[in-house]
Amino acid sequence: MAELGSDPPRSAAPGVSGVRGVGGVRGMRTREHILDVAERLFAEHGIDGPSLNEINTQAGQRNKTSLQYHFGGRGGLVEAILARHREWFRTRGETLAADLVQTGRLDDVRSLVELQIRPLAEYVALGRSQRYYVRIWAEVLASPDTRLEEIKDRIDQPVQTDTARRLIAIMARAMPRELAVERLTGMLQSAVHAFADRAVLEDAVNPRRTLVPLPIVTANLVDMISAALTAPVSPETLRAINVTPDTQTCRG
């Protein structure tokens, strides 16, 4: 069982798009060091902020083509950063899901929402690299270049996907399915941005505000999202999506 405070895997998954094979221990160390530097710069200045040359230089690479050799370019670099953190979330999600099965809570909205939200909160508490990842992931989600279909592939977490489907099925009992999908997508993306903001505050030097303890923030956010997902649909919203309030059946 993954515990709060454990270290995430530091190697990228094989076959990541844009990542080129590199042999030898020295090559892997160089690759990981470039990732460390890029992770920090992307989190602090945005994915498009630092130039590839700046990343290469700050990583201490005299060879100007080192970054391109290991990652192919900016896109491959971003994908490698996402990949190096992916396994931790997959393992943590499986652990939480097993607990839901054991306790018979697979149809409980709040428990399903917590499975989606809690790993993010725990990751923010783990360390600076993990907080950098959350900030980068929030930017990727917000990018107009990221299609919704790509999000599932980039997450690559069957447990979270199954949990989302269960939530949508429950919500669809009281609202049109497309509205359930829209609500869930919006709420989960909002949660990522909330924890990205928290990550910034955690790493701030002499912050001018008192931070509410992270467990309280997490529990409260789970409450809020659970309530939002199951809130009654107003007649105004139903009319906006061409649904009659009495039938709640889509016309178009």
Solvent accessible surface area in square Angstrom, and as a share of the most:
residue,aa,sasa,rsa
1,M,159,0.71
2,A,17,0.13
3,E,101,0.45
4,L,110,0.55
5,G,56,0.54
6,S,43,0.27
7,D,125,0.65
8,P,8,0.05
9,P,48,0.30
10,R,90,0.33
11,S,66,0.42
12,A,17,0.13
13,A,45,0.35
14,P,134,0.84
15,G,83,0.80
16,V,19,0.11
17,S,86,0.56
18,G,40,0.39
19,V,37,0.21
20,R,135,0.49
21,G,77,0.74
22,V,29,0.17
23,G,68,0.66
24,G,54,0.52
25,V,104,0.60
26,R,207,0.75
27,G,13,0.13
28,M,74,0.33
29,R,174,0.64
30,T,27,0.16
31,R,10,0.04
32,E,32,0.15
33,H,84,0.38
34,I,0,0.00
35,L,0,0.00
36,D,57,0.29
37,V,11,0.06
38,A,0,0.00
39,E,2,0.01
40,R,79,0.29
41,L,3,0.01
42,F,1,0.01
43,A,12,0.10
44,E,78,0.35
45,H,114,0.51
46,G,18,0.18
47,I,22,0.11
48,D,117,0.60
49,G,47,0.45
50,P,4,0.02
51,S,55,0.35
52,L,38,0.19
53,N,92,0.47
54,E,64,0.29
55,I,0,0.00
56,N,3,0.02
57,T,87,0.51
58,Q,84,0.37
59,A,4,0.03
60,G,59,0.57
61,Q,41,0.18
62,R,237,0.86
63,N,94,0.48
64,K,157,0.66
65,T,83,0.48
66,S,11,0.07
67,L,1,0.00
68,Q,68,0.30
69,Y,122,0.46
70,H,10,0.04
71,F,0,0.00
72,G,37,0.35
73,G,14,0.13
74,R,63,0.23
75,G,49,0.48
76,G,8,0.07
77,L,0,0.00
78,V,11,0.06
79,E,28,0.13
80,A,0,0.00
81,I,0,0.00
82,L,4,0.02
83,A,5,0.04
84,R,2,0.01
85,H,0,0.00
86,R,31,0.11
87,E,75,0.34
88,W,11,0.04
89,F,11,0.05
90,R,53,0.19
91,T,53,0.31
92,R,6,0.02
93,G,0,0.00
94,E,86,0.39
95,T,33,0.19
96,L,18,0.09
97,A,20,0.15
98,A,60,0.47
99,D,61,0.32
100,L,8,0.04
101,V,93,0.53
102,Q,156,0.69
103,T,74,0.43
104,G,66,0.64
105,R,77,0.28
106,L,48,0.24
107,D,102,0.53
108,D,62,0.32
109,V,25,0.15
110,R,92,0.34
111,S,8,0.05
112,L,1,0.00
113,V,0,0.00
114,E,48,0.21
115,L,5,0.02
116,Q,24,0.11
117,I,1,0.01
118,R,86,0.32
119,P,3,0.02
120,L,17,0.08
121,A,7,0.05
122,E,18,0.08
123,Y,0,0.00
124,V,0,0.00
125,A,50,0.39
126,L,31,0.15
127,G,18,0.17
128,R,125,0.46
129,S,26,0.17
130,Q,13,0.06
131,R,31,0.11
132,Y,17,0.06
133,Y,17,0.07
134,V,0,0.00
135,R,44,0.16
136,I,1,0.00
137,W,17,0.06
138,A,5,0.04
139,E,64,0.29
140,V,5,0.03
141,L,16,0.08
142,A,63,0.49
143,S,33,0.22
144,P,135,0.85
145,D,123,0.64
146,T,20,0.12
147,R,156,0.57
148,L,115,0.57
149,E,125,0.56
150,E,48,0.22
151,I,23,0.12
152,K,107,0.46
153,D,107,0.55
154,R,59,0.21
155,I,50,0.25
156,D,66,0.34
157,Q,17,0.08
158,P,89,0.56
159,V,31,0.18
160,Q,19,0.08
161,T,30,0.18
162,D,63,0.33
163,T,6,0.03
164,A,21,0.16
165,R,138,0.51
166,R,83,0.30
167,L,0,0.00
168,I,19,0.10
169,A,59,0.46
170,I,24,0.12
171,M,4,0.02
172,A,38,0.29
173,R,181,0.66
174,A,65,0.50
175,M,10,0.04
176,P,9,0.05
177,R,148,0.54
178,E,88,0.39
179,L,22,0.11
180,A,0,0.00
181,V,51,0.29
182,E,115,0.51
183,R,46,0.17
184,L,6,0.03
185,T,40,0.23
186,G,30,0.29
187,M,59,0.26
188,L,36,0.18
189,Q,45,0.20
190,S,58,0.37
191,A,0,0.00
192,V,10,0.06
193,H,66,0.30
194,A,42,0.32
195,F,1,0.01
196,A,9,0.07
197,D,91,0.47
198,R,24,0.09
199,A,0,0.00
200,V,68,0.39
201,L,41,0.21
202,E,63,0.28
203,D,23,0.12
204,A,43,0.33
205,V,131,0.75
206,N,130,0.66
207,P,60,0.38
208,R,244,0.89
209,R,154,0.56
210,T,132,0.77
211,L,49,0.24
212,V,76,0.44
213,P,76,0.48
214,L,21,0.10
215,P,103,0.65
216,I,99,0.50
217,V,45,0.26
218,T,15,0.09
219,A,46,0.36
220,N,80,0.41
221,L,24,0.12
222,V,2,0.01
223,D,68,0.35
224,M,111,0.50
225,I,4,0.02
226,S,14,0.09
227,A,62,0.48
228,A,35,0.27
229,L,0,0.00
230,T,70,0.41
231,A,38,0.30
232,P,127,0.80
233,V,18,0.10
234,S,44,0.29
235,P,64,0.40
236,E,108,0.48
237,T,49,0.28
238,L,3,0.02
239,R,140,0.51
240,A,82,0.64
241,I,48,0.24
242,N,93,0.48
243,V,4,0.02
244,T,29,0.17
245,P,64,0.41
246,D,125,0.65
247,T,81,0.47
248,Q,64,0.28
249,T,85,0.49
250,C,49,0.29
251,R,178,0.65
252,G,99,0.95
